[in-house]
Amino acid sequence: MINAYTVDMGNQNLLGSFEQLVLLAVLQIGEDAYAPAIRERLETKMQRNVARGAVYVTLDRLEQRGLLASTSAPAEPGRGGRPRRHVAVTPEGVRQLKEVRGYLDALWDGLDTVRGD
């Protein structure tokens, strides 16, 4: 069954659209990528509100799938002594992003009237 988050292709799940957006935001931000910065990047680029919880849940899911890796920065007094969780896209995450982009490019091919080209 197809849903809004993943498409089952045999033993692999394709990235959902929000997962793609999160991974791309992490890549754009670089080594300073952490949840609030990712949310801000998404809201700026998409020009719409992004739920804080959606970002955290997606980061956890992507890390569980091995598409993100996280590290904890030293605790900060301004954060009540809590460490900041930085994330980075893994090589597998980059591979899956490229794979999905290839599928999308192939499906958009020939649809110039829809694309406005």
HELIX and SHEET records of a PDB file:
HELIX    1   1 SER A   17  ILE A   29  1                                  13    
HELIX    2   2 GLY A   30  ASP A   32  5                                   3    
HELIX    3   3 ALA A   35  MET A   46  1                                  12    
HELIX    4   4 ARG A   52  GLN A   64  1                                  13    
HELIX    5   5 PRO A   77  ARG A   79  5                                   3    
HELIX    6   6 PRO A   91  TRP A  108  1                                  18    
HELIX    7   7 ASP A  112  ARG A  115  1                                   4    
SHEET    1   A 2 ASP A   8  MET A   9  0                                        
SHEET    2   A 2 GLN A  12  ASN A  13 -1                                        
SHEET    1   B 2 LEU A  68  SER A  72  0                                        
SHEET    2   B 2 ARG A  85  VAL A  89 -1                                        
END                                                                             
